[in-house]
């Protein structure tokens, strides 16, 4: 199959590279969108397909400088020229897809921050009235909430909650968070600190403010 690709005319090779890139990276954006959408379950399993798009993209990036070194050699000139032309055609849509997928995720987490406000308000009210935060979210039901809400994200459906001041959470009396890994490529997290004292770095990565929350990029 690879030999057949290199034997085709250059225009055909460019067309194949562009078509494959658009299909693969378009599917990656759709998977990322599904993972943070409320339309179903199982999104976390689909995210394990994302590395199959990322690794070829890295190989294509690596092939560009290698093809430049191969050009002076007559025997390698034709495949090197093919790679030098086709790899950027494959890579550019991939880089655009990464930016688009990141935008889709962050937009979804902005919406999650808004949806989570009733849960946060309930925790604050519980702490005000009882002089301590709830030990777990079940203590909020039914006096403060009719039930423990879900996040509304296919891949990350559940909130996590811990209470009790500790250095690991920057002295916050309680923390609400959602684990948001992406196909084994990272172990990101979306966190809410009631003290709003988010560091720039910590908790496994760099923090990006998202409303009153922070997204931890591992």
Secondary structure, DSSP 8 states (H G I E B T S, - for coil): -HHHHHTS-HHHHHHHHHHHHHHHHHHHHHHHHHHTSSS-S-HHHHGGGTHHHHHHHHHHHHHHHHHHHHTTSHHHHHHHHHHHHHHHHHHHHHHHHHHHHHHHHHHHHHHHHHHTHHHHHHHHHHHHHHSS--SSGGGGBTTTBSS------SS----EEEES--GGGTT-SEEEEEE---TTS---EEEEETT----SEETTEEEEEETTEEEEE-
